[in-house]
């Protein structure tokens, strides 16, 4: 756990939930996660996934909270002056 109580892989900045979300989103195996994140050992990846499965309810709530926050930020950005200026310049 970091100082904010977020579970991370020891010696890295990788959050357990980020690894799990990548696995869900892309259907990656632990070996593919290792290929995508060569700075992690396969043991670290398996440990992170095991930690997730042991703490599933708590971490699923955290993932849901993060998703809601992203949606809030998207809505705020969509309605922002910056978004209007970008659209005026023909940018998405």
PDB file of N, CA, C and O in Angstrom:
ATOM      1  N   UNK A   1       0.843  -1.187   0.000  1.00  0.00           N
ATOM      2  CA  UNK A   1       0.000   0.000   0.000  1.00  0.00           C
ATOM      3  C   UNK A   1       0.890   1.253   0.000  1.00  0.00           C
ATOM      4  O   UNK A   1       1.883   1.340   0.723  1.00  0.00           O
ATOM      5  N   UNK A   2       0.500   2.199  -0.824  1.00  0.00           N
ATOM      6  CA  UNK A   2       1.219   3.464  -0.762  1.00  0.00           C
ATOM      7  C   UNK A   2       0.645   4.309   0.376  1.00  0.00           C
ATOM      8  O   UNK A   2      -0.214   3.846   1.126  1.00  0.00           O
ATOM      9  N   UNK A   3       1.116   5.531   0.497  1.00  0.00           N
ATOM     10  CA  UNK A   3       0.675   6.386   1.608  1.00  0.00           C
ATOM     11  C   UNK A   3      -0.816   6.715   1.527  1.00  0.00           C
ATOM     12  O   UNK A   3      -1.427   7.066   2.537  1.00  0.00           O
ATOM     13  N   UNK A   4      -1.399   6.607   0.346  1.00  0.00           N
ATOM     14  CA  UNK A   4      -2.826   6.868   0.184  1.00  0.00           C
ATOM     15  C   UNK A   4      -3.686   5.626   0.341  1.00  0.00           C
ATOM     16  O   UNK A   4      -4.901   5.677   0.154  1.00  0.00           O
ATOM     17  N   UNK A   5      -3.051   4.503   0.686  1.00  0.00           N
ATOM     18  CA  UNK A   5      -3.802   3.273   0.875  1.00  0.00           C
ATOM     19  C   UNK A   5      -4.118   2.528  -0.409  1.00  0.00           C
ATOM     20  O   UNK A   5      -4.965   1.635  -0.421  1.00  0.00           O
ATOM     21  N   UNK A   6      -3.438   2.894  -1.496  1.00  0.00           N
ATOM     22  CA  UNK A   6      -3.659   2.242  -2.787  1.00  0.00           C
ATOM     23  C   UNK A   6      -2.649   1.101  -2.936  1.00  0.00           C
ATOM     24  O   UNK A   6      -1.445   1.322  -2.810  1.00  0.00           O
ATOM     25  N   UNK A   7      -3.131  -0.115  -3.202  1.00  0.00           N
ATOM     26  CA  UNK A   7      -2.190  -1.223  -3.363  1.00  0.00           C
ATOM     27  C   UNK A   7      -1.393  -1.105  -4.656  1.00  0.00           C
ATOM     28  O   UNK A   7      -1.948  -0.976  -5.747  1.00  0.00           O
ATOM     29  N   UNK A   8      -0.081  -1.152  -4.495  1.00  0.00           N
ATOM     30  CA  UNK A   8       0.842  -1.082  -5.627  1.00  0.00           C
ATOM     31  C   UNK A   8       1.771  -2.280  -5.585  1.00  0.00           C
ATOM     32  O   UNK A   8       1.931  -2.931  -4.553  1.00  0.00           O
ATOM     33  N   UNK A   9       2.376  -2.555  -6.720  1.00  0.00           N
ATOM     34  CA  UNK A   9       3.374  -3.612  -6.779  1.00  0.00           C
ATOM     35  C   UNK A   9       4.663  -3.047  -6.201  1.00  0.00           C
ATOM     36  O   UNK A   9       5.148  -2.004  -6.639  1.00  0.00           O
ATOM     37  N   UNK A  10       5.211  -3.743  -5.216  1.00  0.00           N
ATOM     38  CA  UNK A  10       6.391  -3.273  -4.482  1.00  0.00           C
ATOM     39  C   UNK A  10       7.523  -2.937  -5.445  1.00  0.00           C
ATOM     40  O   UNK A  10       7.830  -3.698  -6.362  1.00  0.00           O
ATOM     41  N   UNK A  11       8.136  -1.775  -5.214  1.00  0.00           N
ATOM     42  CA  UNK A  11       9.280  -1.346  -6.006  1.00  0.00           C
ATOM     43  C   UNK A  11       8.904  -0.729  -7.343  1.00  0.00           C
ATOM     44  O   UNK A  11       9.776  -0.431  -8.159  1.00  0.00           O
ATOM     45  N   UNK A  12       7.597  -0.535  -7.573  1.00  0.00           N
ATOM     46  CA  UNK A  12       7.139   0.052  -8.832  1.00  0.00           C
ATOM     47  C   UNK A  12       6.076   1.101  -8.539  1.00  0.00           C
ATOM     48  O   UNK A  12       5.674   1.295  -7.391  1.00  0.00           O
ATOM     49  N   UNK A  13       5.633   1.765  -9.584  1.00  0.00           N
ATOM     50  CA  UNK A  13       4.525   2.709  -9.456  1.00  0.00           C
ATOM     51  C   UNK A  13       3.221   2.089  -9.949  1.00  0.00           C
ATOM     52  O   UNK A  13       2.189   2.759  -9.979  1.00  0.00           O
ATOM     53  N   UNK A  14       3.260   0.812 -10.336  1.00  0.00           N
ATOM     54  CA  UNK A  14       2.098   0.123 -10.909  1.00  0.00           C
ATOM     55  C   UNK A  14       1.083  -0.212  -9.832  1.00  0.00           C
ATOM     56  O   UNK A  14       1.394  -0.878  -8.845  1.00  0.00           O
ATOM     57  N   UNK A  15      -0.144   0.266 -10.044  1.00  0.00           N
ATOM     58  CA  UNK A  15      -1.244  -0.051  -9.135  1.00  0.00           C
ATOM     59  C   UNK A  15      -1.816  -1.415  -9.502  1.00  0.00           C
ATOM     60  O   UNK A  15      -1.899  -1.770 -10.677  1.00  0.00           O
ATOM     61  N   UNK A  16      -2.203  -2.160  -8.498  1.00  0.00           N
ATOM     62  CA  UNK A  16      -2.816  -3.464  -8.725  1.00  0.00           C
ATOM     63  C   UNK A  16      -4.049  -3.308  -9.598  1.00  0.00           C
ATOM     64  O   UNK A  16      -4.243  -4.092 -10.526  1.00  0.00           O
ATOM     65  N   UNK A  17      -4.884  -2.317  -9.324  1.00  0.00           N
ATOM     66  CA  UNK A  17      -6.123  -2.152 -10.099  1.00  0.00           C
ATOM     67  C   UNK A  17      -5.822  -1.829 -11.556  1.00  0.00           C
ATOM     68  O   UNK A  17      -6.580  -2.240 -12.434  1.00  0.00           O
ATOM     69  N   UNK A  18      -4.744  -1.107 -11.841  1.00  0.00           N
ATOM     70  CA  UNK A  18      -4.409  -0.803 -13.234  1.00  0.00           C
ATOM     71  C   UNK A  18      -4.061  -2.075 -13.995  1.00  0.00           C
ATOM     72  O   UNK A  18      -4.455  -2.243 -15.149  1.00  0.00           O
ATOM     73  N   UNK A  19      -3.328  -2.960 -13.350  1.00  0.00           N
ATOM     74  CA  UNK A  19      -2.975  -4.229 -13.977  1.00  0.00           C
ATOM     75  C   UNK A  19      -4.224  -5.075 -14.230  1.00  0.00           C
ATOM     76  O   UNK A  19      -4.368  -5.687 -15.288  1.00  0.00           O
ATOM     77  N   UNK A  20      -5.120  -5.100 -13.249  1.00  0.00           N
ATOM     78  CA  UNK A  20      -6.360  -5.875 -13.378  1.00  0.00           C
ATOM     79  C   UNK A  20      -7.234  -5.303 -14.497  1.00  0.00           C
ATOM     80  O   UNK A  20      -7.788  -6.059 -15.295  1.00  0.00           O
ATOM     81  N   UNK A  21      -7.359  -4.004 -14.560  1.00  0.00           N
ATOM     82  CA  UNK A  21      -8.182  -3.375 -15.601  1.00  0.00           C
ATOM     83  C   UNK A  21      -7.595  -3.662 -16.982  1.00  0.00           C
ATOM     84  O   UNK A  21      -8.348  -3.891 -17.928  1.00  0.00           O
ATOM     85  N   UNK A  22      -6.287  -3.653 -17.116  1.00  0.00           N
ATOM     86  CA  UNK A  22      -5.675  -4.010 -18.397  1.00  0.00           C
ATOM     87  C   UNK A  22      -6.007  -5.456 -18.758  1.00  0.00           C
ATOM     88  O   UNK A  22      -6.298  -5.761 -19.915  1.00  0.00           O
ATOM     89  N   UNK A  23      -5.963  -6.331 -17.779  1.00  0.00           N
ATOM     90  CA  UNK A  23      -6.280  -7.729 -18.042  1.00  0.00           C
ATOM     91  C   UNK A  23      -7.722  -7.861 -18.533  1.00  0.00           C
ATOM     92  O   UNK A  23      -7.989  -8.594 -19.485  1.00  0.00           O
ATOM     93  N   UNK A  24      -8.657  -7.150 -17.883  1.00  0.00           N
ATOM     94  CA  UNK A  24     -10.061  -7.182 -18.294  1.00  0.00           C
ATOM     95  C   UNK A  24     -10.243  -6.601 -19.692  1.00  0.00           C
ATOM     96  O   UNK A  24     -10.874  -7.204 -20.559  1.00  0.00           O
ATOM     97  N   UNK A  25      -9.666  -5.400 -19.889  1.00  0.00           N
ATOM     98  CA  UNK A  25      -9.905  -4.655 -21.122  1.00  0.00           C
ATOM     99  C   UNK A  25      -9.364  -5.365 -22.359  1.00  0.00           C
ATOM    100  O   UNK A  25     -10.004  -5.373 -23.410  1.00  0.00           O
ATOM    101  N   UNK A  26      -8.193  -5.956 -22.224  1.00  0.00           N
ATOM    102  CA  UNK A  26      -7.530  -6.547 -23.377  1.00  0.00           C
ATOM    103  C   UNK A  26      -7.542  -8.078 -23.373  1.00  0.00           C
ATOM    104  O   UNK A  26      -7.128  -8.709 -24.345  1.00  0.00           O
ATOM    105  N   UNK A  27      -8.015  -8.663 -22.285  1.00  0.00           N
ATOM    106  CA  UNK A  27      -8.027 -10.120 -22.195  1.00  0.00           C
ATOM    107  C   UNK A  27      -6.637 -10.714 -22.087  1.00  0.00           C
ATOM    108  O   UNK A  27      -6.408 -11.856 -22.486  1.00  0.00           O
ATOM    109  N   UNK A  28      -5.705  -9.933 -21.542  1.00  0.00           N
ATOM    110  CA  UNK A  28      -4.306 -10.359 -21.484  1.00  0.00           C
ATOM    111  C   UNK A  28      -4.080 -11.414 -20.406  1.00  0.00           C
ATOM    112  O   UNK A  28      -4.632 -11.330 -19.309  1.00  0.00           O
ATOM    113  N   UNK A  29      -3.278 -12.383 -20.733  1.00  0.00           N
ATOM    114  CA  UNK A  29      -2.816 -13.389 -19.776  1.00  0.00           C
ATOM    115  C   UNK A  29      -1.717 -12.765 -18.918  1.00  0.00           C
ATOM    116  O   UNK A  29      -1.206 -11.699 -19.261  1.00  0.00           O
ATOM    117  N   UNK A  30      -1.349 -13.400 -17.819  1.00  0.00           N
ATOM    118  CA  UNK A  30      -0.204 -12.896 -17.047  1.00  0.00           C
ATOM    119  C   UNK A  30       1.061 -12.777 -17.905  1.00  0.00           C
ATOM    120  O   UNK A  30       1.856 -11.856 -17.717  1.00  0.00           O
ATOM    121  N   UNK A  31       1.243 -13.700 -18.835  1.00  0.00           N
ATOM    122  CA  UNK A  31       2.425 -13.647 -19.698  1.00  0.00           C
ATOM    123  C   UNK A  31       2.377 -12.426 -20.623  1.00  0.00           C
ATOM    124  O   UNK A  31       3.402 -11.790 -20.867  1.00  0.00           O
ATOM    125  N   UNK A  32       1.182 -12.101 -21.137  1.00  0.00           N
ATOM    126  CA  UNK A  32       1.062 -10.909 -21.986  1.00  0.00           C
ATOM    127  C   UNK A  32       1.234  -9.639 -21.153  1.00  0.00           C
ATOM    128  O   UNK A  32       1.845  -8.674 -21.612  1.00  0.00           O
ATOM    129  N   UNK A  33       0.704  -9.638 -19.944  1.00  0.00           N
ATOM    130  CA  UNK A  33       0.929  -8.488 -19.053  1.00  0.00           C
ATOM    131  C   UNK A  33       2.432  -8.301 -18.828  1.00  0.00           C
ATOM    132  O   UNK A  33       2.925  -7.174 -18.810  1.00  0.00           O
ATOM    133  N   UNK A  34       3.145  -9.393 -18.660  1.00  0.00           N
ATOM    134  CA  UNK A  34       4.604  -9.332 -18.484  1.00  0.00           C
ATOM    135  C   UNK A  34       5.275  -8.777 -19.736  1.00  0.00           C
ATOM    136  O   UNK A  34       6.197  -7.967 -19.640  1.00  0.00           O
ATOM    137  N   UNK A  35       4.818  -9.207 -20.907  1.00  0.00           N
ATOM    138  CA  UNK A  35       5.364  -8.695 -22.164  1.00  0.00           C
ATOM    139  C   UNK A  35       5.120  -7.188 -22.275  1.00  0.00           C
ATOM    140  O   UNK A  35       6.002  -6.448 -22.711  1.00  0.00           O
ATOM    141  N   UNK A  36       3.935  -6.736 -21.887  1.00  0.00           N
ATOM    142  CA  UNK A  36       3.575  -5.324 -21.961  1.00  0.00           C
ATOM    143  C   UNK A  36       4.272  -4.481 -20.887  1.00  0.00           C
ATOM    144  O   UNK A  36       4.470  -3.279 -21.061  1.00  0.00           O
ATOM    145  N   UNK A  37       4.637  -5.125 -19.785  1.00  0.00           N
ATOM    146  CA  UNK A  37       5.287  -4.437 -18.661  1.00  0.00           C
ATOM    147  C   UNK A  37       6.545  -5.209 -18.265  1.00  0.00           C
ATOM    148  O   UNK A  37       6.576  -5.849 -17.215  1.00  0.00           O
ATOM    149  N   UNK A  38       7.579  -5.149 -19.101  1.00  0.00           N
ATOM    150  CA  UNK A  38       8.774  -5.960 -18.841  1.00  0.00           C
ATOM    151  C   UNK A  38       9.510  -5.594 -17.552  1.00  0.00           C
ATOM    152  O   UNK A  38      10.349  -6.359 -17.078  1.00  0.00           O
ATOM    153  N   UNK A  39       9.199  -4.431 -16.987  1.00  0.00           N
ATOM    154  CA  UNK A  39       9.824  -4.055 -15.717  1.00  0.00           C
ATOM    155  C   UNK A  39       9.244  -4.848 -14.543  1.00  0.00           C
ATOM    156  O   UNK A  39       9.812  -4.849 -13.451  1.00  0.00           O
ATOM    157  N   UNK A  40       8.106  -5.526 -14.772  1.00  0.00           N
ATOM    158  CA  UNK A  40       7.497  -6.372 -13.743  1.00  0.00           C
ATOM    159  C   UNK A  40       7.925  -7.814 -13.966  1.00  0.00           C
ATOM    160  O   UNK A  40       8.043  -8.269 -15.104  1.00  0.00           O
ATOM    161  N   UNK A  41       8.154  -8.523 -12.880  1.00  0.00           N
ATOM    162  CA  UNK A  41       8.430  -9.945 -13.026  1.00  0.00           C
ATOM    163  C   UNK A  41       7.101 -10.682 -13.132  1.00  0.00           C
ATOM    164  O   UNK A  41       6.060 -10.169 -12.721  1.00  0.00           O
ATOM    165  N   UNK A  42       7.145 -11.871 -13.679  1.00  0.00           N
ATOM    166  CA  UNK A  42       5.940 -12.678 -13.759  1.00  0.00           C
ATOM    167  C   UNK A  42       5.419 -12.984 -12.355  1.00  0.00           C
ATOM    168  O   UNK A  42       4.209 -13.071 -12.144  1.00  0.00           O
ATOM    169  N   UNK A  43       6.328 -13.144 -11.402  1.00  0.00           N
ATOM    170  CA  UNK A  43       5.925 -13.359 -10.010  1.00  0.00           C
ATOM    171  C   UNK A  43       5.172 -12.166  -9.442  1.00  0.00           C
ATOM    172  O   UNK A  43       4.182 -12.337  -8.730  1.00  0.00           O
ATOM    173  N   UNK A  44       5.636 -10.959  -9.750  1.00  0.00           N
ATOM    174  CA  UNK A  44       4.943  -9.756  -9.279  1.00  0.00           C
ATOM    175  C   UNK A  44       3.536  -9.681  -9.868  1.00  0.00           C
ATOM    176  O   UNK A  44       2.584  -9.309  -9.183  1.00  0.00           O
ATOM    177  N   UNK A  45       3.421 -10.034 -11.132  1.00  0.00           N
ATOM    178  CA  UNK A  45       2.119  -9.993 -11.795  1.00  0.00           C
ATOM    179  C   UNK A  45       1.173 -11.009 -11.167  1.00  0.00           C
ATOM    180  O   UNK A  45       0.027 -10.684 -10.857  1.00  0.00           O
ATOM    181  N   UNK A  46       1.648 -12.231 -10.981  1.00  0.00           N
ATOM    182  CA  UNK A  46       0.799 -13.249 -10.356  1.00  0.00           C
ATOM    183  C   UNK A  46       0.420 -12.843  -8.931  1.00  0.00           C
ATOM    184  O   UNK A  46      -0.712 -13.064  -8.503  1.00  0.00           O
ATOM    185  N   UNK A  47       1.356 -12.257  -8.206  1.00  0.00           N
ATOM    186  CA  UNK A  47       1.058 -11.806  -6.838  1.00  0.00           C
ATOM    187  C   UNK A  47       0.008 -10.702  -6.831  1.00  0.00           C
ATOM    188  O   UNK A  47      -0.886 -10.693  -5.985  1.00  0.00           O
ATOM    189  N   UNK A  48       0.119  -9.770  -7.780  1.00  0.00           N
ATOM    190  CA  UNK A  48      -0.854  -8.676  -7.864  1.00  0.00           C
ATOM    191  C   UNK A  48      -2.237  -9.221  -8.197  1.00  0.00           C
ATOM    192  O   UNK A  48      -3.233  -8.796  -7.611  1.00  0.00           O
ATOM    193  N   UNK A  49      -2.299 -10.159  -9.133  1.00  0.00           N
ATOM    194  CA  UNK A  49      -3.590 -10.740  -9.501  1.00  0.00           C
ATOM    195  C   UNK A  49      -4.172 -11.559  -8.356  1.00  0.00           C
ATOM    196  O   UNK A  49      -5.386 -11.554  -8.147  1.00  0.00           O
ATOM    197  N   UNK A  50      -3.325 -12.258  -7.615  1.00  0.00           N
ATOM    198  CA  UNK A  50      -3.796 -13.017  -6.448  1.00  0.00           C
ATOM    199  C   UNK A  50      -4.313 -12.054  -5.380  1.00  0.00           C
ATOM    200  O   UNK A  50      -5.339 -12.315  -4.751  1.00  0.00           O
ATOM    201  N   UNK A  51      -3.606 -10.947  -5.175  1.00  0.00           N
ATOM    202  CA  UNK A  51      -4.052  -9.941  -4.206  1.00  0.00           C
ATOM    203  C   UNK A  51      -5.433  -9.420  -4.607  1.00  0.00           C
ATOM    204  O   UNK A  51      -6.318  -9.268  -3.765  1.00  0.00           O
ATOM    205  N   UNK A  52      -5.603  -9.149  -5.898  1.00  0.00           N
ATOM    206  CA  UNK A  52      -6.902  -8.681  -6.370  1.00  0.00           C
ATOM    207  C   UNK A  52      -7.994  -9.699  -6.035  1.00  0.00           C
ATOM    208  O   UNK A  52      -9.050  -9.332  -5.520  1.00  0.00           O
ATOM    209  N   UNK A  53      -7.744 -10.958  -6.325  1.00  0.00           N
ATOM    210  CA  UNK A  53      -8.771 -11.977  -6.084  1.00  0.00           C
ATOM    211  C   UNK A  53      -9.079 -12.121  -4.599  1.00  0.00           C
ATOM    212  O   UNK A  53     -10.215 -12.421  -4.232  1.00  0.00           O
ATOM    213  N   UNK A  54      -8.089 -11.912  -3.743  1.00  0.00           N
ATOM    214  CA  UNK A  54      -8.312 -11.980  -2.297  1.00  0.00           C
ATOM    215  C   UNK A  54      -9.051 -10.759  -1.767  1.00  0.00           C
ATOM    216  O   UNK A  54      -9.716 -10.838  -0.734  1.00  0.00           O
ATOM    217  N   UNK A  55      -8.942  -9.637  -2.460  1.00  0.00           N
ATOM    218  CA  UNK A  55      -9.543  -8.364  -2.017  1.00  0.00           C
ATOM    219  C   UNK A  55     -10.546  -7.855  -3.052  1.00  0.00           C
ATOM    220  O   UNK A  55     -10.732  -6.647  -3.198  1.00  0.00           O
ATOM    221  N   UNK A  56     -11.172  -8.749  -3.746  1.00  0.00           N
ATOM    222  CA  UNK A  56     -11.983  -8.419  -4.920  1.00  0.00           C
ATOM    223  C   UNK A  56     -13.064  -7.362  -4.651  1.00  0.00           C
ATOM    224  O   UNK A  56     -13.174  -6.395  -5.405  1.00  0.00           O
ATOM    225  N   UNK A  57     -13.845  -7.531  -3.610  1.00  0.00           N
ATOM    226  CA  UNK A  57     -14.947  -6.585  -3.365  1.00  0.00           C
ATOM    227  C   UNK A  57     -14.426  -5.171  -3.163  1.00  0.00           C
ATOM    228  O   UNK A  57     -14.945  -4.222  -3.750  1.00  0.00           O
ATOM    229  N   UNK A  58     -13.411  -5.034  -2.342  1.00  0.00           N
ATOM    230  CA  UNK A  58     -12.848  -3.714  -2.057  1.00  0.00           C
ATOM    231  C   UNK A  58     -12.252  -3.088  -3.321  1.00  0.00           C
ATOM    232  O   UNK A  58     -12.486  -1.912  -3.600  1.00  0.00           O
ATOM    233  N   UNK A  59     -11.493  -3.861  -4.075  1.00  0.00           N
ATOM    234  CA  UNK A  59     -10.854  -3.320  -5.265  1.00  0.00           C
ATOM    235  C   UNK A  59     -11.857  -3.063  -6.384  1.00  0.00           C
ATOM    236  O   UNK A  59     -11.680  -2.124  -7.160  1.00  0.00           O
ATOM    237  N   UNK A  60     -12.895  -3.870  -6.481  1.00  0.00           N
ATOM    238  CA  UNK A  60     -13.948  -3.585  -7.463  1.00  0.00           C
ATOM    239  C   UNK A  60     -14.641  -2.267  -7.151  1.00  0.00           C
ATOM    240  O   UNK A  60     -14.978  -1.512  -8.064  1.00  0.00           O
ATOM    241  N   UNK A  61     -14.855  -1.984  -5.869  1.00  0.00           N
ATOM    242  CA  UNK A  61     -15.439  -0.686  -5.487  1.00  0.00           C
ATOM    243  C   UNK A  61     -14.504   0.451  -5.887  1.00  0.00           C
ATOM    244  O   UNK A  61     -14.959   1.493  -6.359  1.00  0.00           O
ATOM    245  N   UNK A  62     -13.207   0.257  -5.703  1.00  0.00           N
ATOM    246  CA  UNK A  62     -12.229   1.274  -6.082  1.00  0.00           C
ATOM    247  C   UNK A  62     -12.248   1.490  -7.590  1.00  0.00           C
ATOM    248  O   UNK A  62     -12.212   2.632  -8.049  1.00  0.00           O
ATOM    249  N   UNK A  63     -12.303   0.427  -8.355  1.00  0.00           N
ATOM    250  CA  UNK A  63     -12.362   0.540  -9.815  1.00  0.00           C
ATOM    251  C   UNK A  63     -13.636   1.277 -10.232  1.00  0.00           C
ATOM    252  O   UNK A  63     -13.594   2.141 -11.108  1.00  0.00           O
ATOM    253  N   UNK A  64     -14.753   0.941  -9.615  1.00  0.00           N
ATOM    254  CA  UNK A  64     -16.018   1.612  -9.925  1.00  0.00           C
ATOM    255  C   UNK A  64     -15.942   3.098  -9.585  1.00  0.00           C
ATOM    256  O   UNK A  64     -16.424   3.934 -10.348  1.00  0.00           O
ATOM    257  N   UNK A  65     -15.341   3.428  -8.445  1.00  0.00           N
ATOM    258  CA  UNK A  65     -15.178   4.826  -8.049  1.00  0.00           C
ATOM    259  C   UNK A  65     -14.325   5.576  -9.060  1.00  0.00           C
ATOM    260  O   UNK A  65     -14.641   6.709  -9.424  1.00  0.00           O
ATOM    261  N   UNK A  66     -13.256   4.955  -9.510  1.00  0.00           N
ATOM    262  CA  UNK A  66     -12.375   5.585 -10.500  1.00  0.00           C
ATOM    263  C   UNK A  66     -13.109   5.799 -11.819  1.00  0.00           C
ATOM    264  O   UNK A  66     -12.962   6.849 -12.445  1.00  0.00           O
ATOM    265  N   UNK A  67     -13.898   4.815 -12.246  1.00  0.00           N
ATOM    266  CA  UNK A  67     -14.674   4.943 -13.483  1.00  0.00           C
ATOM    267  C   UNK A  67     -15.658   6.105 -13.402  1.00  0.00           C
ATOM    268  O   UNK A  67     -15.807   6.866 -14.358  1.00  0.00           O
ATOM    269  N   UNK A  68     -16.330   6.241 -12.261  1.00  0.00           N
ATOM    270  CA  UNK A  68     -17.277   7.341 -12.082  1.00  0.00           C
ATOM    271  C   UNK A  68     -16.567   8.687 -12.161  1.00  0.00           C
ATOM    272  O   UNK A  68     -17.085   9.641 -12.741  1.00  0.00           O
ATOM    273  N   UNK A  69     -15.378   8.754 -11.572  1.00  0.00           N
ATOM    274  CA  UNK A  69     -14.612  10.008 -11.594  1.00  0.00           C
ATOM    275  C   UNK A  69     -14.199  10.365 -13.016  1.00  0.00           C
ATOM    276  O   UNK A  69     -14.238  11.535 -13.398  1.00  0.00           O
ATOM    277  N   UNK A  70     -13.809   9.380 -13.792  1.00  0.00           N
ATOM    278  CA  UNK A  70     -13.449   9.622 -15.193  1.00  0.00           C
ATOM    279  C   UNK A  70     -14.654  10.165 -15.949  1.00  0.00           C
ATOM    280  O   UNK A  70     -14.521  11.102 -16.735  1.00  0.00           O
ATOM    281  N   UNK A  71     -15.819   9.589 -15.721  1.00  0.00           N
ATOM    282  CA  UNK A  71     -17.035  10.071 -16.386  1.00  0.00           C
ATOM    283  C   UNK A  71     -17.348  11.508 -15.974  1.00  0.00           C
ATOM    284  O   UNK A  71     -17.741  12.320 -16.811  1.00  0.00           O
ATOM    285  N   UNK A  72     -17.176  11.827 -14.692  1.00  0.00           N
ATOM    286  CA  UNK A  72     -17.395  13.202 -14.229  1.00  0.00           C
ATOM    287  C   UNK A  72     -16.452  14.159 -14.953  1.00  0.00           C
ATOM    288  O   UNK A  72     -16.869  15.222 -15.412  1.00  0.00           O
ATOM    289  N   UNK A  73     -15.196  13.780 -15.051  1.00  0.00           N
ATOM    290  CA  UNK A  73     -14.211  14.632 -15.716  1.00  0.00           C
ATOM    291  C   UNK A  73     -14.525  14.781 -17.201  1.00  0.00           C
ATOM    292  O   UNK A  73     -14.336  15.858 -17.766  1.00  0.00           O
ATOM    293  N   UNK A  74     -14.997  13.725 -17.832  1.00  0.00           N
ATOM    294  CA  UNK A  74     -15.386  13.817 -19.249  1.00  0.00           C
ATOM    295  C   UNK A  74     -16.523  14.811 -19.433  1.00  0.00           C
ATOM    296  O   UNK A  74     -16.504  15.627 -20.354  1.00  0.00           O
ATOM    297  N   UNK A  75     -17.516  14.735 -18.550  1.00  0.00           N
ATOM    298  CA  UNK A  75     -18.644  15.668 -18.647  1.00  0.00           C
ATOM    299  C   UNK A  75     -18.170  17.099 -18.421  1.00  0.00           C
ATOM    300  O   UNK A  75     -18.587  18.014 -19.132  1.00  0.00           O
ATOM    301  N   UNK A  76     -17.302  17.293 -17.436  1.00  0.00           N
ATOM    302  CA  UNK A  76     -16.797  18.644 -17.156  1.00  0.00           C
ATOM    303  C   UNK A  76     -16.002  19.171 -18.342  1.00  0.00           C
ATOM    304  O   UNK A  76     -16.157  20.329 -18.731  1.00  0.00           O
ATOM    305  N   UNK A  77     -15.151  18.324 -18.918  1.00  0.00           N
ATOM    306  CA  UNK A  77     -14.345  18.753 -20.047  1.00  0.00           C
ATOM    307  C   UNK A  77     -15.224  19.041 -21.260  1.00  0.00           C
ATOM    308  O   UNK A  77     -15.002  20.018 -21.976  1.00  0.00           O
ATOM    309  N   UNK A  78     -16.210  18.196 -21.487  1.00  0.00           N
ATOM    310  CA  UNK A  78     -17.098  18.358 -22.637  1.00  0.00           C
ATOM    311  C   UNK A  78     -17.785  19.718 -22.607  1.00  0.00           C
ATOM    312  O   UNK A  78     -18.020  20.320 -23.655  1.00  0.00           O
ATOM    313  N   UNK A  79     -18.103  20.197 -21.429  1.00  0.00           N
ATOM    314  CA  UNK A  79     -18.801  21.464 -21.272  1.00  0.00           C
ATOM    315  C   UNK A  79     -17.857  22.638 -21.024  1.00  0.00           C
ATOM    316  O   UNK A  79     -18.320  23.749 -20.766  1.00  0.00           O
ATOM    317  N   UNK A  80     -16.557  22.421 -21.096  1.00  0.00           N
ATOM    318  CA  UNK A  80     -15.603  23.468 -20.722  1.00  0.00           C
ATOM    319  C   UNK A  80     -15.342  24.444 -21.872  1.00  0.00           C
ATOM    320  O   UNK A  80     -15.657  24.169 -23.030  1.00  0.00           O
ATOM    321  N   UNK A  81     -14.759  25.583 -21.518  1.00  0.00           N
ATOM    322  CA  UNK A  81     -14.363  26.573 -22.515  1.00  0.00           C
ATOM    323  C   UNK A  81     -13.283  26.003 -23.430  1.00  0.00           C
ATOM    324  O   UNK A  81     -13.273  26.280 -24.630  1.00  0.00           O
ATOM    325  N   UNK A  82     -12.378  25.212 -22.868  1.00  0.00           N
ATOM    326  CA  UNK A  82     -11.322  24.610 -23.672  1.00  0.00           C
ATOM    327  C   UNK A  82     -11.918  23.710 -24.750  1.00  0.00           C
ATOM    328  O   UNK A  82     -11.486  23.751 -25.901  1.00  0.00           O
ATOM    329  N   UNK A  83     -12.901  22.905 -24.385  1.00  0.00           N
ATOM    330  CA  UNK A  83     -13.543  22.034 -25.367  1.00  0.00           C
ATOM    331  C   UNK A  83     -14.177  22.865 -26.481  1.00  0.00           C
ATOM    332  O   UNK A  83     -14.084  22.501 -27.653  1.00  0.00           O
ATOM    333  N   UNK A  84     -14.805  23.953 -26.133  1.00  0.00           N
ATOM    334  CA  UNK A  84     -15.437  24.819 -27.133  1.00  0.00           C
ATOM    335  C   UNK A  84     -14.381  25.430 -28.062  1.00  0.00           C
ATOM    336  O   UNK A  84     -14.590  25.500 -29.273  1.00  0.00           O
ATOM    337  N   UNK A  85     -13.254  25.868 -27.504  1.00  0.00           N
ATOM    338  CA  UNK A  85     -12.189  26.438 -28.328  1.00  0.00           C
ATOM    339  C   UNK A  85     -11.593  25.391 -29.271  1.00  0.00           C
ATOM    340  O   UNK A  85     -11.297  25.686 -30.429  1.00  0.00           O
ATOM    341  N   UNK A  86     -11.420  24.163 -28.764  1.00  0.00           N
ATOM    342  CA  UNK A  86     -10.887  23.096 -29.616  1.00  0.00           C
ATOM    343  C   UNK A  86     -11.846  22.770 -30.750  1.00  0.00           C
ATOM    344  O   UNK A  86     -11.418  22.577 -31.888  1.00  0.00           O
ATOM    345  N   UNK A  87     -13.140  22.706 -30.450  1.00  0.00           N
ATOM    346  CA  UNK A  87     -14.144  22.433 -31.476  1.00  0.00           C
ATOM    347  C   UNK A  87     -14.160  23.556 -32.516  1.00  0.00           C
ATOM    348  O   UNK A  87     -14.310  23.298 -33.710  1.00  0.00           O
ATOM    349  N   UNK A  88     -14.007  24.794 -32.063  1.00  0.00           N
ATOM    350  CA  UNK A  88     -14.004  25.935 -32.978  1.00  0.00           C
ATOM    351  C   UNK A  88     -12.821  25.832 -33.942  1.00  0.00           C
ATOM    352  O   UNK A  88     -12.894  26.336 -35.063  1.00  0.00           O
ATOM    353  N   UNK A  89     -11.753  25.197 -33.523  1.00  0.00           N
ATOM    354  CA  UNK A  89     -10.581  25.021 -34.393  1.00  0.00           C
ATOM    355  C   UNK A  89     -10.667  23.728 -35.207  1.00  0.00           C
ATOM    356  O   UNK A  89      -9.736  23.382 -35.935  1.00  0.00           O
ATOM    357  N   UNK A  90     -11.772  23.031 -35.081  1.00  0.00           N
ATOM    358  CA  UNK A  90     -11.959  21.805 -35.846  1.00  0.00           C
ATOM    359  C   UNK A  90     -11.323  20.579 -35.218  1.00  0.00           C
ATOM    360  O   UNK A  90     -11.161  19.554 -35.881  1.00  0.00           O
ATOM    361  N   UNK A  91     -10.963  20.675 -33.953  1.00  0.00           N
ATOM    362  CA  UNK A  91     -10.380  19.542 -33.253  1.00  0.00           C
ATOM    363  C   UNK A  91     -11.474  18.814 -32.469  1.00  0.00           C
ATOM    364  O   UNK A  91     -12.441  19.438 -32.031  1.00  0.00           O
ATOM    365  N   UNK A  92     -11.329  17.505 -32.290  1.00  0.00           N
ATOM    366  CA  UNK A  92     -12.392  16.743 -31.601  1.00  0.00           C
ATOM    367  C   UNK A  92     -12.598  17.111 -30.173  1.00  0.00           C
ATOM    368  O   UNK A  92     -13.459  16.538 -29.505  1.00  0.00           O
TER     369      UNK A  92
END
